[in-house]
């Protein structure tokens, strides 16, 4: 049974038995020291507006902020550590963790996870590259996130190599006809756009990640019938990817707006919803 839980993820994780989850993906808070929010903007035609599509003039109207949360921690690693200890405990013996963060804290997180999982169980660092967003005039613009991939046991973990997608070669003439026809297998460098503002995939949540990335993780690092868990679920995109490939999911978040977004997104299609009495 698929579950969406509004709760402190640490409290909920402690209720789960050992070795019960096959795959964990978590897009942890990035500790940006800001309040993350998404502002919804509506455009309407106006004779006094800005020139836009079709030669018409439009006004931009702010329609509130959605999916907002505070992303600032005095002791960031102290916050994450007990949650990662529980994540390690509940992972199955062939399970994996994918932790999604960025340049601010990823090096500290790597050291922490090496201590919890063991350095020998670190499998990959995946770099997700994108081009969208503002450019800086004071430094190299930050256009990537980091995803750390750990196994519970590096000698025995689910990895479906044949499910790794293939992409076109950048220099097909050098690859030859046979390789060009097959395409180049994706490596640890993933170039994918963020979720476009006008996409049907877009939810009203500030830090939503694209399904193309999450589908890749689900299909390669789990099997049909497995249980996939996200302890900072946000808009629930990891659950969407899990369900598409016949996996069960557990989505946890302590943000009531995220919970409502997931309720709307999943509906009553075999999903159970739980509210913690402690929030």
C-alpha positions as CSV (number, residue, x, y, z in Angstrom):
1,X,0.0,0.0,0.0
2,X,1.3,3.5,-1.0
3,X,1.5,5.9,1.9
4,X,1.8,9.7,2.3
5,X,2.7,10.8,5.8
6,X,2.6,14.3,7.3
7,X,5.1,13.9,10.2
8,X,8.5,14.6,11.5
9,X,10.4,12.1,9.4
10,X,12.8,11.1,12.3
11,X,9.8,10.1,14.5
12,X,8.2,8.1,11.7
13,X,11.4,6.4,10.6
14,X,11.9,5.1,14.1
15,X,8.6,3.2,13.8
16,X,9.7,1.2,10.8
17,X,11.4,-2.2,11.1
18,X,14.9,-3.0,10.1
19,X,15.7,-3.8,6.4
20,X,12.2,-3.0,5.2
21,X,12.8,-0.4,2.4
22,X,14.5,-1.2,-0.9
23,X,15.4,2.2,-2.2
24,X,15.6,5.6,-0.5
25,X,15.8,8.9,-2.5
26,X,15.8,12.1,-0.5
27,X,16.1,15.7,-1.7
28,X,17.3,17.1,1.6
29,X,17.1,20.7,2.6
30,X,20.0,22.5,1.1
31,X,20.6,24.9,4.0
32,X,20.4,28.0,1.7
33,X,19.8,30.2,4.8
34,X,16.6,31.4,3.0
35,X,12.9,30.8,3.0
36,X,12.3,28.7,-0.1
37,X,9.1,29.6,-1.9
38,X,7.4,29.5,-5.3
39,X,5.4,32.5,-6.4
40,X,2.6,31.7,-8.8
41,X,2.2,34.3,-11.5
42,X,-0.8,34.8,-13.7
43,X,-0.8,36.9,-16.9
44,X,-3.8,38.7,-18.4
45,X,-4.2,40.9,-21.4
46,X,-4.0,44.6,-20.8
47,X,-3.7,47.7,-23.0
48,X,-1.1,49.0,-20.6
49,X,0.9,45.8,-20.1
50,X,4.2,44.6,-21.5
51,X,4.4,43.3,-25.0
52,X,4.2,39.6,-25.2
53,X,3.0,36.5,-27.1
54,X,1.1,37.2,-30.4
55,X,1.9,40.9,-30.2
56,X,-0.6,41.4,-27.3
57,X,0.2,43.3,-24.1
58,X,0.0,41.5,-20.7
59,X,0.1,42.3,-17.0
60,X,1.8,39.9,-14.6
61,X,-0.2,39.2,-11.4
62,X,1.2,37.5,-8.3
63,X,-1.2,34.9,-7.0
64,X,0.4,34.1,-3.7
65,X,3.3,31.9,-2.6
66,X,3.1,28.1,-2.5
67,X,5.1,25.2,-1.1
68,X,7.2,27.5,1.1
69,X,9.5,26.3,3.9
70,X,12.4,27.6,6.0
71,X,15.8,26.3,4.8
72,X,18.1,27.4,7.5
73,X,19.8,25.3,10.2
74,X,22.2,26.2,13.0
75,X,23.5,22.6,13.1
76,X,22.7,21.1,9.7
77,X,24.7,17.9,10.0
78,X,23.3,17.4,13.5
79,X,19.9,17.6,12.0
80,X,20.6,15.1,9.2
81,X,22.7,12.6,11.1
82,X,20.0,10.8,13.1
83,X,17.8,10.7,10.0
84,X,20.5,9.1,8.0
85,X,21.2,6.6,10.8
86,X,17.6,5.5,10.6
87,X,17.7,5.5,6.8
88,X,20.6,3.1,6.9
89,X,18.8,0.9,9.5
90,X,15.6,0.5,7.5
91,X,17.3,-0.2,4.1
92,X,17.2,-3.8,2.9
93,X,20.5,-5.7,2.6
94,X,20.4,-5.1,-1.1
95,X,19.1,-1.5,-0.8
96,X,20.5,1.9,-1.9
97,X,20.4,5.5,-0.8
98,X,20.4,8.4,-3.2
99,X,20.9,11.7,-1.4
100,X,20.3,14.9,-3.4
101,X,22.0,18.2,-2.3
102,X,24.2,21.0,-3.7
103,X,27.6,22.6,-3.3
104,X,26.8,24.3,0.0
105,X,26.8,21.1,2.2
106,X,27.6,18.1,0.0
107,X,31.2,17.7,1.2
108,X,30.1,17.6,4.9
109,X,27.3,15.2,4.0
110,X,29.7,12.9,2.2
111,X,31.9,12.6,5.3
112,X,28.8,11.9,7.5
113,X,27.5,9.2,5.1
114,X,30.9,7.6,4.9
115,X,30.8,7.2,8.7
116,X,27.3,5.8,8.7
117,X,27.3,3.6,5.6
118,X,31.1,2.9,5.4
119,X,33.4,4.4,2.8
120,X,33.4,1.1,1.0
121,X,29.7,1.4,0.4
122,X,30.0,4.7,-1.5
123,X,29.2,3.8,-5.1
124,X,28.9,7.1,-7.1
125,X,28.6,10.8,-7.0
126,X,26.2,11.9,-9.8
127,X,26.3,15.4,-11.1
128,X,23.0,16.8,-12.4
129,X,23.7,19.7,-14.7
130,X,21.1,22.2,-16.0
131,X,21.3,25.6,-17.7
132,X,18.1,27.3,-16.4
133,X,18.3,30.2,-13.9
134,X,20.1,33.5,-13.3
135,X,23.8,34.0,-14.0
136,X,26.2,35.5,-11.5
137,X,28.6,38.3,-12.3
138,X,30.7,37.6,-9.2
139,X,31.5,33.9,-9.6
140,X,31.1,30.8,-11.9
141,X,27.3,30.4,-12.0
142,X,26.1,27.4,-10.1
143,X,24.3,25.1,-12.6
144,X,24.5,21.7,-11.0
145,X,23.4,19.6,-8.0
146,X,25.1,16.6,-6.5
147,X,23.5,13.2,-5.8
148,X,25.4,10.8,-3.6
149,X,24.7,7.1,-4.2
150,X,25.4,4.6,-1.3
151,X,24.6,0.9,-1.1
152,X,23.8,-0.9,2.2
153,X,26.3,-3.5,1.0
154,X,28.6,-2.7,-1.9
155,X,29.0,-6.5,-2.7
156,X,25.2,-7.0,-3.0
157,X,22.9,-4.2,-4.2
158,X,20.3,-3.8,-6.9
159,X,21.6,-2.2,-10.0
160,X,19.8,-2.9,-13.3
161,X,22.5,-2.0,-15.8
162,X,20.2,-2.9,-18.7
163,X,17.8,-0.2,-17.6
164,X,20.3,2.7,-17.8
165,X,19.0,4.9,-20.6
166,X,21.1,5.7,-23.7
167,X,21.6,9.1,-25.2
168,X,23.0,10.3,-28.6
169,X,26.8,10.5,-29.0
170,X,28.1,14.0,-29.2
171,X,30.5,12.9,-32.0
172,X,28.7,10.0,-33.8
173,X,31.3,9.9,-36.5
174,X,33.9,8.8,-34.0
175,X,31.7,6.2,-32.4
176,X,30.8,4.4,-35.6
177,X,27.5,3.2,-37.0
178,X,26.8,0.4,-34.6
179,X,27.5,2.4,-31.4
180,X,25.7,5.4,-32.8
181,X,22.6,3.3,-33.4
182,X,22.6,2.0,-29.8
183,X,23.4,5.4,-28.3
184,X,25.8,6.2,-25.5
185,X,25.0,4.8,-22.1
186,X,24.4,7.5,-19.5
187,X,27.3,8.0,-17.0
188,X,27.5,9.9,-13.7
189,X,27.0,13.2,-15.5
190,X,23.3,13.9,-16.1
191,X,22.3,16.9,-18.2
192,X,18.6,17.4,-17.7
193,X,16.5,20.5,-17.6
194,X,14.7,21.6,-14.4
195,X,10.9,21.2,-14.4
196,X,9.6,24.0,-16.8
197,X,7.3,26.5,-15.4
198,X,4.6,25.8,-18.0
199,X,5.0,22.0,-17.8
200,X,2.1,19.7,-16.9
201,X,4.5,18.1,-14.5
202,X,5.0,21.3,-12.5
203,X,3.4,21.4,-9.0
204,X,3.2,24.5,-6.7
205,X,6.3,23.5,-4.8
206,X,9.6,25.5,-4.6
207,X,12.1,22.7,-4.9
208,X,10.5,20.1,-7.2
209,X,12.9,17.9,-9.1
210,X,12.3,16.5,-12.6
211,X,10.7,13.1,-13.1
212,X,13.3,12.2,-15.8
213,X,15.9,12.1,-13.0
214,X,13.8,10.2,-10.5
215,X,12.5,7.6,-13.1
216,X,16.1,6.8,-13.8
217,X,17.0,6.2,-10.2
218,X,13.8,4.1,-9.6
219,X,14.2,1.9,-12.6
220,X,17.9,1.2,-12.2
221,X,18.1,0.8,-8.4
222,X,14.9,-1.1,-7.6
223,X,12.7,-3.9,-8.9
224,X,8.9,-4.2,-9.4
225,X,7.2,-4.6,-6.1
226,X,10.0,-2.9,-4.1
227,X,9.3,-0.2,-1.5
228,X,10.7,3.2,-2.3
229,X,10.9,5.9,0.4
230,X,11.5,9.7,0.4
231,X,11.9,11.3,3.8
232,X,11.7,14.9,2.5
233,X,9.0,14.2,-0.1
234,X,8.0,17.7,-1.1
235,X,5.7,17.5,-4.1
236,X,5.9,13.7,-4.2
237,X,7.7,13.3,-7.5
238,X,9.7,10.3,-6.3
239,X,6.4,8.6,-5.5
240,X,5.1,9.3,-9.0
241,X,8.2,7.7,-10.5
242,X,7.9,4.7,-8.2
243,X,4.3,4.2,-9.0
244,X,5.0,4.4,-12.8
245,X,7.3,1.4,-12.5
246,X,5.2,-0.8,-10.3
247,X,6.9,0.0,-7.0
248,X,5.2,0.9,-3.7
249,X,6.1,4.2,-2.0
250,X,6.3,5.9,1.3
251,X,6.4,9.7,1.1
252,X,7.1,11.7,4.4
253,X,7.1,15.4,4.9
254,X,6.4,17.8,7.8
255,X,5.1,20.6,5.5
256,X,1.3,20.7,5.4
257,X,1.4,22.4,2.0
258,X,3.5,19.5,0.6
259,X,1.0,17.1,2.1
260,X,-1.9,18.8,0.4
261,X,0.0,18.9,-2.9
262,X,0.6,15.2,-2.7
263,X,-3.0,14.5,-1.8
264,X,-4.1,16.3,-4.9
265,X,-1.5,14.7,-7.0
266,X,-2.1,11.1,-6.0
267,X,-5.8,11.2,-5.2
268,X,-7.4,8.1,-3.8
269,X,-5.7,5.7,-6.2
270,X,-4.7,3.2,-3.6
271,X,-2.9,5.7,-1.5
272,X,-3.3,6.0,2.3
273,X,-2.8,9.4,4.0
274,X,-1.6,9.8,7.6
275,X,-1.3,12.9,9.8
276,X,1.0,12.8,12.8
277,X,-0.7,14.0,16.0
278,X,2.6,15.6,17.0
279,X,2.6,18.3,14.3
